């Protein structure tokens, strides 16, 4: 049975060895309605929610006194996904979950099953990518086919872990403070390190060593992108230790106006994580 998800703002049919993705018949109408609500920064923000109460007889009524942005909300479906991989007891936590969060990674957005919820803002406009970008339908199909084959060969714990990595990486944009974004990026990085331990038997004594060892494993070829020229791995570990253990961000209080702000670590970590995810999936 097809599984609906959204919202992917590309009206493409996508076919790969283990399934297919087709736009829903209402794609144009749904996309027009969403574009009316897009902020100029390219994000769809949570709609205003209503409070509802129930009395002892089970009757519901709307509370009109206050309004606030919805904590959870849904977006309309844009596509239907069919998987022909193998029978799965919970396909949404398995192959279907991997595919939609892989698509979110490939297209620099957030995606969810149509009857599940989002929280926070969702990028639907064009976003600049440092590394990976999708230029046409054929490229997306090749990536889907290739990545699904890589993922399906992993042990079950690593398949689940990697799907969570993709989900959290796409969710980073819901955060607007740099220190919050850094926390999520570090969660992703730590999970990628765990993948490296399990799949490639990597080992490190300290958090500072993890970045260097991961980068040495994946970026050792001549002509490769060199992470050390883009990000200070020692500084990354120091920021992590200060924030996690001492509630310090760049030597100051999180969300304050003090501290060493010019160093844009969350953005640089995002690029590092993006490139590491691509390496695990063996895509260039």
BELHUPE-V186283 format. One record per residue. PHI is phi in whole degrees, -180 to 180 (999 if undefined). PSI is psi in degrees with one decimal (NA if undefined). Layout:
BEGIN
PHI_PSI + PHI_PSI
END
This chain:
BEGIN
999_131.9 + -62_144.7 + -113_123.7 + -86_143.7 + -149_170.8 + -177_175.0 + -113_120.4 + -102_112.6 + -81_42.8 + -133_119.0 + -87_64.9 + -114_142.7 + -81_134.7 + -128_123.2 + -118_134.8 + -141_173.2 + -59_-30.4 + -110_13.2 + 169_-170.5 + -151_156.7 + -132_128.1 + -132_146.2 + -66_148.8 + -75_156.0 + -59_-27.6 + -91_17.8 + -56_-51.7 + -60_-44.8 + -64_-43.8 + -65_-41.4 + -67_-38.5 + -62_-42.2 + -68_-36.2 + -70_-40.9 + -62_-28.8 + -65_-25.6 + -102_-0.4 + -71_135.7 + -75_160.7 + -64_-16.8 + -83_1.8 + 90_5.5 + -105_146.2 + -97_121.6 + -99_155.7 + -54_134.6 + -71_164.5 + -70_129.3 + -98_163.0 + -117_142.8 + -88_136.1 + -126_133.7 + -120_158.2 + -125_137.3 + -90_-177.0 + -65_-18.5 + -94_4.1 + 83_12.7 + -88_136.0 + -102_146.7 + -147_151.1 + -82_134.9 + -92_114.5 + -87_-3.2 + -68_-45.4 + -130_157.0 + -132_152.4 + -157_157.7 + -59_139.8 + -62_136.6 + -72_-39.0 + -128_143.0 + -155_163.4 + -113_154.8 + -113_153.0 + -65_156.0 + -71_143.8 + -112_-29.0 + -143_163.8 + -117_137.4 + -114_130.8 + -119_129.8 + -111_129.8 + -117_34.7 + -76_-69.0 + -170_160.2 + -59_135.2 + -134_136.8 + -66_-30.7 + -142_84.3 + -66_-27.8 + -70_-29.6 + -88_-7.1 + -109_-117.5 + -66_-37.7 + -66_-39.8 + -62_-42.5 + -61_-45.7 + -63_-46.0 + -72_-33.3 + -78_-25.5 + -65_-44.0 + -60_-40.8 + -60_-40.5 + -66_-46.1 + -64_-35.7 + -104_10.0 + 55_50.8 + -142_-167.8 + -122_138.8 + -132_155.0 + -154_155.8 + -59_145.2 + -60_-30.2 + -99_12.2 + -106_175.9 + -114_154.2 + -104_158.1 + -135_145.1 + 78_-177.3 + -78_156.9 + -129_124.3 + -78_124.2 + -125_-7.5 + -92_178.0 + -68_135.3 + -128_138.4 + -72_136.0 + -118_138.6 + -74_-43.0 + -113_-88.0 + -72_137.5 + -152_148.7 + -106_119.7 + -99_-24.3 + -159_169.3 + -61_-43.7 + -61_-37.7 + -65_-43.4 + -62_-40.9 + -65_-40.5 + -64_-42.7 + -63_-44.7 + -58_-49.1 + -62_-48.0 + -65_-48.6 + -67_-36.0 + -64_-38.5 + -66_-40.6 + -64_-51.4 + -61_-43.9 + -67_-17.5 + -86_-9.6 + -79_158.3 + -62_154.5 + -55_-44.5 + -60_-36.8 + -76_-32.1 + -62_-45.5 + -65_-44.6 + -61_-41.9 + -71_-36.9 + -61_-40.3 + -65_-37.1 + -60_-47.4 + -61_-42.1 + -62_-48.4 + -69_-35.6 + -63_-42.1 + -71_-23.6 + -83_-11.5 + -54_-37.6 + -68_-10.3 + -72_-16.7 + -98_141.2 + -116_-14.2 + -88_139.7 + -62_-37.2 + -71_-31.5 + -68_-43.8 + -61_-39.6 + -61_-41.8 + -58_-46.9 + -68_-40.5 + -61_-37.0 + -72_-34.0 + -59_-44.0 + -63_-45.5 + -61_-43.4 + -63_-39.1 + -67_-35.8 + -65_-38.0 + -61_-43.1 + -61_-39.1 + -59_-42.0 + -63_-39.0 + -62_-45.4 + -76_-39.0 + -91_-30.9 + -125_7.3 + 57_36.2 + -72_149.5 + -145_149.1 + -149_150.8 + -87_-32.7 + -135_167.8 + -63_-34.5 + -62_-35.0 + -72_-28.2 + -60_-45.0 + -62_-45.6 + -65_-40.1 + -70_-42.0 + -61_-46.1 + -67_-38.3 + -64_-35.4 + -70_-40.5 + -101_-21.5 + -123_39.0 + -92_-13.4 + -69_148.2 + -64_134.4 + 87_-2.6 + -72_158.0 + -60_132.2 + -106_108.1 + -59_-37.0 + -62_-21.2 + -84_-10.9 + -108_-34.8 + -139_139.2 + -85_101.1 + -66_-33.8 + -67_-43.1 + -62_-38.5 + -58_-46.0 + -68_-37.8 + -64_-43.2 + -62_-38.8 + -62_-48.5 + -63_-44.4 + -64_-42.8 + -73_-45.5 + -73_-33.6 + -106_-21.7 + -129_6.0 + 51_38.3 + -111_138.3 + -127_112.5 + 56_35.4 + 81_4.6 + -132_-176.1 + -76_135.1 + -54_138.4 + 74_6.2 + -88_173.7 + -97_8.3 + -102_174.1 + 105_179.3 + -92_84.8 + -80_-25.8 + -59_-24.6 + -80_108.6 + -90_69.9 + -65_-43.7 + -58_-41.7 + -64_-42.6 + -67_-38.4 + -64_-37.4 + -60_-41.5 + -65_-44.3 + -59_-47.0 + -64_-40.4 + -59_-44.5 + -70_-35.8 + -68_-41.9 + -59_-45.3 + -61_-36.8 + -67_-42.5 + -60_-34.5 + -87_-0.1 + 59_42.2 + -117_148.5 + -112_NA
END
